[in-house]
Amino acid sequence: MHELSVAQDIVDIVTERSRGARIVRIVLEIGMLSAVMPDAIRFCFDIATANTLAEGAVLEILETPGLARCRACEARVVLERPFGRCVCGSSDLEWLAGEELKIREMEIA
């Protein structure tokens, strides 16, 4: 489960940026095409924050859909999975968005 190492990296980043202040809330943006499972991040979060400045922090996750461009007709296609089909019938899609994994916000005490 690579989400544990992702959660630990997130905690490392926010604790470094907090400059010693206690972290009370972290907001993540996770794209649906990122191969990071939000439920697994939630599961690993308490383990990753144990004995850190982020212990007890609230985790909020914003899931963003993927966006692709159809190479056949140039239409935009919203994706919730790493595959899809355009209304024209083509499945030749270029991903434009949805692979993000961002720390959008953190709140310190």
Stockholm file with secondary structure:
# STOCKHOLM 1.0

chainA/1-109         MHELSVAQDIVDIVTERSRGARIVRIVLEIGMLSAVMPDAIRFCFDIATANTLAEGAVLEILETPGLARCRACEARVVLERPFGRCVCGSSDLEWLAGEELKIREMEIA
#=GR chainA/1-109 SS CTHHHHHHHHHHHHHHHTTTCCEEEEEEEEETTSSCCHHHHHHHHHHHHTTSTTTTCEEEEEEECEEEEETTTCCEEEESSSCCCCTTSCCCEEEEECCCEEEEEEEEC
#=GC SS_cons         CTHHHHHHHHHHHHHHHTTTCCEEEEEEEEETTSSCCHHHHHHHHHHHHTTSTTTTCEEEEEEECEEEEETTTCCEEEESSSCCCCTTSCCCEEEEECCCEEEEEEEEC
//
